Amino acid sequence: MSTPAPAGPPLGAPGPAEPRPAEPEAPAPRRSLARHPDFRRLWVGDAFGQLGFQLTGIALPVLAVRDLGATEWQMGLLTAAETAAFLVIGLPTGAWVDRMRKRRVLITADLVRAATLAVVVALALTGHASMAVLYAGALVMSVATVFFDVAHQSYVPGLVGLAHVGEGNAKLQATQSVAGVAGPALGGALLRVVVAPVLLAVNVVTYLVSALALSRIRTVEELPAREHRRPLKDEIAEGLAFVVRQPLLRRIVACTAIGNLFGAVSTAVVVIFALRELGLDEAAYGTVLSASAVGGLLGAVASDRLVRWFGEGRVIPLSALAFAPGAALTPLAAVLPFPPQATLVAGGVLFYGAVVVYNVAQVSFRQRVCPPPLLGRMNASVRFIVWGTTPIGGLLGGWLGHTLGALPTLWIAAGGAVVASLPVLLSPLLRMRELPGAPEPR
């Protein structure tokens, strides 16, 4: 952004004998968000929440498969339950969040998730765990997660400013990737000495720490005036219409929705594939997840540079192009003449690195191009579409795994990753460096 030239002397004041052109002021250096106190508090809360989420990501499937003997179909149902709320209440959540203070929504969601997990842990430790208990817990957690995710993505732009959303998203994605590296390895090691419910109890603590960190944010949010509110259905329709009518956003949403559909197909059977068909133990599987998450960390670190090299528009389809080979390496672990762990890690590094680069670019674009009063409804509409496919994918993966087996199901999921990339590959994004709403260079 250009800086205006300094003002001249007051009217009537004597000027210099030989006037010289005024020198423009040097632009103020851009401060890192690491020095933004409220963003640091959000960052700390996010870090603890992400670490706990990763621990649960290994403990819950192990509890289901090892302790409760879950089948492919039951794991598909569990995957569906974990994201069902995005399909059921995804749309109205955005309108509700736009009427609330987003920090309060984040704190409440953390507390609800902590309480729900505490109940599951208590039942499991007393011998009363069952798949029905896991389904119920996953459903309640999914409702809280819908509110948390919509509020979180709508909160960042107002907290840090539109010019800093790219940096903020990159830092949050980097934190998620670090948690993805540390969490599964730590979880796999702990499962050698503690039972899965004890590991779930750690997540209760991390959600409480996250809520505490968020409660210390001092930025005051301005709520829209109550007299400006319209009927809920009109506000929901406005958010959905914005997503559907924005041509670039429509293609990005289609790519993400298809990718999540087939990602859930894979998630439904991948733990059974790794533990039963490849013969990995819990610690080895945790190591695979941790090593794979290094790709996400590399993607977060490299995202700004890749955007500068290829352009913010072009990097979206290029990163989507890497989804399919990354996904294909999971079923290839059963047939390639290499240790299966190495093949799984290679696929995971490629896949997660591409996903993080894709997410940093497209989420930043969404946050900038959308008018601030519409952010909650826009994010909820996007979440409804892109995460609403996940429970469908979980059910589909469970049925395919039960009918065909885990390995053929994983090949179908890899084929779906190819289909997912087409909406952005066959779009103007491949020819664009800048996207609408990009901040002016300083």
N, C-alpha and C positions, 0 to 999 in steps of 0.2 A: 504494500500500500504506500503510495507516495506521500511525502510529508509536505504540507504547505510551506511556502517561503515565509520568513519572519515578517511581521508587519513593519511598515515604515514609521518615521518619526511622527509625533502628533502634528495635527494641522497648525501651521503658523510657526513651528519650531524651525530654527535655522538648520539647513542641511550642510553636509560637507562640501568643500569647494569642488572636488572632483568625485562625483558619486561613483561607487563601485557596485557591481551586482551583488545582491545578497547571497550568502552561501546557505544552501539548504541544510537543515538540521539532519544529523545522522540518525537513521532509524534506531529506535530503542531495541536493544538485544532481546531476543525471545527467551523468556525464562522457561526452564523445564518444569513440568508439572510435579516433579519430585519435590519442588519447593512450594507447592500449593498445599497449605495445611489441610484443607477439607478433602482435597483429592487423596492426600496420603491416608486419611482416615478411611475413606471409601476403599482405597487400595488394600489397606491392612485387613479390613473386613472381608473383602473379596478373596484375599489370599487364604484366610482361615476357612472360609466357606468352600473354596475350591479344593483345599487339602482334604477336608472331611468328605467331600463328594467323591474324591478319588478313592479314599479308603473304603467307602460304602460300595463303590463301583466294583471292587474285587470281593468284598466280604459278603454282599447280598447274593450274587450268583453262586458263590461257593457254598453258602448256607443252603441255598435251594438245591443245588446239584449234588453236593456231597452228603449233607446232613438229612435232607428231605427227599432225596432221590427223584428230583424233578425230571420229567420227560421233555422232549422238544416242544410239544404242544403247551405244556405248563410254562416253560420258559418264554414262549411266545406270548402267553397271556400276561406274564409278569412284565414283559417289555411293553405291552399295550397299556397296562395299568399305570406304568411309570409316566406316560405321556398323554393319557386319555383326556385330562382336563384341557389340554390345548385345543382339542377338537370340540369339547362340550361347552366350555365357557370362554374360549379364546377371544371371541369377538366382543362380548360385553365387557370383558375385563379392561380393555383399553379405554372405553368410555368412563368406567368407574375410576380408573387410575388417573385420568385427566381431571377428575373432580376431587382428588385427594392430594395430600402432601406425600410425595413419593418416598421421602426418607422414612416416614412412619410406616408406609406399606412394606418397605424393605425390612425394617426391624420386626414387624409383626410376622412376616413370612418366615424369617429366621427362627423366631420363637415357636411358631407352629411346627416347623420341620423338626426342631429339637425335641419338642414334646412327643411328636408322633414316633420318632425313632426311639425315644426312651421307653415307650409302651412296647414296641416290637422287641427291644432288648430284654425288658423284664419278662415278657412271655417266653422268649427263647431260652433265657437262663433258667427258668422254672420248668422247662420241659413242655411248654404248651404251644410251641411254634408249629405252624402248619402253612401250607401254601395259601390258604384262605387269609391267614393273618398277614402274610407278605403282600397279597393282592390289596387288602384293605389299607395297609400302611402306604403302599405305593400310590394308591388313588389319592389319599389325603395329601401326601407329599407333592403329588403332581399339581393339585389345586394351589398349594402355597407357592410352588415354583412358577406357575403361570403368572401370578401376581408379582413375584420377585423379578422375573426376567423382563416383563413389560415395564415395570417401574424403573428397573436398573438402566435399561437402554434409553428410556425417556429422561432419566435424571442426569446422565453424564453431560449432555450439551449445555444444560442450564447451569451446571456446577462449574464447568471449566471454560465455557465459551465455544462458539462454533469453530473458531480458528484452531482450537486445540483438540478437537474430537479425534482426529487421526492419531495424535500422540497418545491421548488417553486410552483409546481402544487398543493401540499396540501394547501399551504397558499392561492393561488388563489381560490381554491375550497372552502376553509373556508370563504373567503370573499364573494363568491357567495352565500353561505349558510346563512351567517349573513344578507346579503341583502334580501335573500328569507324570513327570519324571520321578519325583520323590514319593508320591502317594502309593502307587502300585508296588514299587520295590519295598517300601516300608511295610505295606500291608502283607505282601507275600512272605516277608521275613517274620512278621509278627504271627502269622497264621501257623507257623511251626511251633509256637510256644503258647498261643492263646486260641480260644475258640472264636468262631466268626462273630457271635453276638458281642463279645468284648471289643472287637474291632469296630463294630457299629457304634458302641458306646462312645468311642473317641469322636465320632462325627457329631454326637450330641453336644460335646464340649466345644467343638469348633464352630458350630452354629451359634452357640451362646456368646463366644468371643466375637464373632462377626457382628451380632446384634449390639454388643457393647461398643465396638469401634464405630459403628454407624450412628449410635446415639450421641456421639461426641462431635458430630458435624455441626458447625455453627451457622452455615449459610441458611438464610430464611427464604422459604419459597413463597411466592405470591400465587394465591389461588384465583382462578377466574371468578368474577362476580357471579353470585347465584342467579341474578336476574338475566344473565346472558346464556344460561343453560337452556337447552332445547330438549324435546322428548328423546329418551335414550335411543330409540330405534333410528331417529334421524342422525344422531351423532355417530352411531355405529356405522350407518350407511355412508356417512361422509368419509370416515377413515378407510373403509373398504373401497370406496370409489376412487380415493386418491391412489391407492396401490394399483388398482386395476387399470386406471387411465394413464398412469405414468409409464411410457413405453419401455424405458430401460429397466425400471424397477419391476415391471411385469415379467420381463425375461429372467431377471435375477431370481425373483421369487419362484418361477417355474423350475429353474435349475436346482435351487435349494430344496424345494418340495420333493422333486423326484429323487434327488440324492438322499434325503432323509428317509423316504419310503424304502429304498433298497438298503440303506444303512441299517434300518431296523430289521429288515429281513436277515441281514448278516448277524446283527446283535442277538437275535433270538436263538441262534444255534452255535455261535462261535465258541462259547465256553464249553459246551458239550464236545465240540470238535477238538478243542485243545486238550481238555482233560481226559476224554475217553478215547478218541480216535488217534490223537498224536501221542498220548501217554504222558503229557506233562503233569508235574505236580503243581500245587498252589504257588510255591515259591518261584518255580520256573515260569509259570504263567504271569506272575506279578512282575518278574524281570522283563519279560517280553513287553508288557504294557508300559513299563517305565522307559525302556530303551526306545520304544516306538514314539513315546511322547517327546523325546529329544527333537524329533522332526517338527513338532509344534513350536518348541522353543526356538529352533533355528528359523522357522517361518516368521515368528513374531519379531525376532531381531532383524531379519532381512527384509521385512515388509516395506519399510520406508524406502530402502535403497532400490528394491525391485520396482516400486511405484515410480521412482525417479528415472530408472532405466527404461521401463517399458511404457509408462504412463498409467494413470489410475484406472482408465477405462480398459485398456488392453490387458492389464494384469489379471482382471477377473476371468475372462475366458481362458487365458493361458494357465492359470492355476487350476481351473476346472478340468482342463485337459489331462492333468496328472491324477485325477481321482481314480480312473479306471485301472491303470497299471498298478497303483498302490493297492486297490481292492483285490486285484487278481492274484497277487502274491500270497494271500491267505490260503485259498484252496491249493495253490501250487506247492505249498509247504508239504503236502501229502505225497507229491510225486517227484519233485526235483531232487537230484542227488546231493543235497546239502543238508546239514542239520536243520530240522524244522524250525527251531528257535531263530536261527539266522535269517531264514526266509521270511518268517513272520515279522521280525524286526525291520528288515529292509522294506517290506510293504507298509508297515506302520509308519516308519519315518517319512516315506514319500507321501503317503496319504495325509497324515496329520500336518505335515509342513504345508502341503497345498491347501488344505482346509483353512488353516490359520491365515495365510496370505489372502485367500479369497474372502474370509470373513472380515478382516481388518478393512479391506478396500470397500466391500459392499455395505457394511454397517455404517462406516463413516459417510458414504454417499447418501444412505437413507436418512441419517441424522441431519445432514446439511440441507438436503433438498426439500425436506418437509417443514412446513410452518410450525413454529414451536407449540401453539395451542393444540395442534393436531398430532403431536408426537406419540402420546399414549395410544390413541386410536390407530394410528398408522402402524406402530410396532405390534399392537395386539392383532391387527388384521394380518400382518406379515406372519406373526407367530401362529395364528390360527391356520393359515394355509400351509406353511412350511413344516410346523410341528404336528399339525392335524393329520398328516400322512403317516406319522410315526406309529401310532397305535394300530393303524391299518397294516403297516409293514410288519409290526410285531406278530399280529394274528396270521398274516400271510406266511411269514417265516416259520412260525410254529406249525402251520398246516403243511407247508412244503417239507419241513424237516421230518415231520411224522410220516409223510407219504413217500418222499424220495430219499431221505437221509440228509445228514448235515453237509456232506461234501457237494452234492449237486445243488443244494440250496445256496451255498456260498458262491458257486459259479453263476447262478442266476443273479445274485446280488452284484457280482462284478460286471455282468452284462448291463445291469441297470445303471451302473455308474457311467457307462458310455452314453446311455440315453440321457442321463441327467445333464451332461455337458453340452448337449446340442442347442438348447435355447440360447445360451450365451455365445457359443461358437458361431452360430448362424445368425449373428446380430451385428448392429453397428458398433458394438463395444470393441470388436477386434480391430477397428480402424481408429479408435478414439484414444487420445492421450488424456485430455481433461474431461471431467464429468460435470454436469450442471451443478451449480452450488459450490464449486471449489473455491476456497478462500483466495483472496488476492495475495501474491507473493509480497513478503515484507522486505 
